[in-house]
C-alpha cells in the first residue's frame, strides 16, 4: 500500500485523508510516517512558491 501512495504525485493536503485513516486504524507508525512526509512536502511547497515568486 505504501509503494502505491509514493508513486503518485501528491500535494501536502492530500495527506490529510490518509492521516485520518491511520488514526482510525490506530496505526501509529503509519501516522507518524505520513505526518513527517506531509511536513516535509509543505516545506518544499513553500520553498518552490518562493522560488517561483508566488509567495513572498
Helices and strands as residue ranges (DSSP letters): H 2-7, G 12-14, H 15-24, H 28-52
